[in-house]
Every structure is written in C-alpha cells, then in structure tokens.
Amino acid sequence: MAELKLARLPDRTPIKLSIVVTPDLAAALSDYAIAYKEAYGKEEPVAELIPAMIASFLESDRGFARRRAKGEA
C-alpha cells in the first residue's frame, strides 16, 4: 500500500463544496484522487478530499501556526 501525506479520511457527513480552480489544478486534483484510491482502496470524490488537504496544509504551516497562536491570523 502506497503512503500518501494525506491520511485516510475519517467517516464524515458530506458537505457541499463549490470552488473554481484552474484546469491544471483540476487535473492535479483528479490525479490525486486516483492515487488516493490506489493507496487506500476506496474512491473519494475530489470535493471530499479538498477539505482534508487544506486542513493538512494549514496544520503543517508552522509560520501560520505561530501567527494564529499570537492572534495575528
């Protein structure tokens, strides 16, 4: 099983998400969804992966974490 930076998504209530992205980003997100399916054996729609990807990014951004801790965000 391949390891991805994004862990397998927990059970959750579906939330409608509507965003506009560039064609290149849309293709990359579709490719990531394929990699996720290959890694975890479960297909997830891109709209379900995006919130977890954003959360993972924000959690790993130490500069942002410092700003939030200081109340500057």
C-alpha positions as CSV (number, residue, x, y, z in Angstrom):
1,M,0.0,0.0,0.0
2,A,1.4,3.4,-1.0
3,E,1.8,6.0,1.7
4,L,0.4,9.5,1.0
5,K,0.9,12.6,3.0
6,L,-2.9,12.8,3.4
7,A,-4.1,10.1,5.8
8,R,-7.2,8.1,5.0
9,L,-10.3,10.3,5.6
10,P,-12.4,9.5,8.7
11,D,-16.2,8.9,8.4
12,R,-17.9,12.2,7.9
13,T,-21.1,13.9,6.9
14,P,-20.9,15.0,3.3
15,I,-20.7,18.8,2.8
16,K,-21.5,20.5,-0.5
17,L,-18.4,22.4,-1.7
18,S,-18.3,24.7,-4.7
19,I,-15.0,26.3,-5.9
20,V,-13.4,27.5,-9.1
21,V,-10.0,26.1,-10.0
22,T,-7.7,26.3,-13.0
23,P,-7.7,23.4,-15.5
24,D,-4.2,22.4,-14.3
25,L,-5.3,22.3,-10.7
26,A,-8.4,20.3,-11.6
27,A,-6.2,17.7,-13.4
28,A,-3.8,17.5,-10.4
29,L,-6.8,17.0,-8.0
30,S,-8.2,14.3,-10.2
31,D,-4.8,12.6,-10.3
32,Y,-4.5,12.8,-6.5
33,A,-8.0,11.2,-6.2
34,I,-6.7,8.3,-8.3
35,A,-3.6,8.0,-6.1
36,Y,-5.8,8.1,-3.0
37,K,-7.9,5.2,-4.4
38,E,-4.8,3.2,-5.2
39,A,-3.4,3.8,-1.8
40,Y,-6.5,3.1,0.3
41,G,-8.8,1.1,-1.9
42,K,-11.6,3.5,-1.6
43,E,-12.7,6.1,-4.2
44,E,-13.3,9.5,-2.8
45,P,-14.6,12.5,-4.8
46,V,-12.2,15.4,-5.2
47,A,-14.7,17.6,-3.3
48,E,-14.3,15.3,-0.2
49,L,-10.5,15.3,-0.4
50,I,-10.1,19.1,-0.7
51,P,-11.1,20.0,2.9
52,A,-8.7,17.4,4.3
53,M,-5.9,18.6,2.0
54,I,-6.5,22.2,3.1
55,A,-6.6,21.2,6.8
56,S,-3.4,19.2,6.4
57,F,-1.7,22.1,4.6
58,L,-2.7,24.6,7.4
59,E,-1.6,22.2,10.1
60,S,1.8,21.8,8.5
61,D,2.4,25.5,8.0
62,R,4.5,26.5,11.1
63,G,4.5,30.2,10.2
64,F,0.7,30.2,10.1
65,A,0.5,28.3,13.4
66,R,2.8,30.9,15.1
67,R,0.7,33.8,13.7
68,R,-2.6,32.1,14.9
69,A,-1.0,31.5,18.3
70,K,-0.2,35.2,18.6
71,G,-3.7,36.1,17.4
72,E,-2.3,37.6,14.2
73,A,-4.1,35.4,11.7
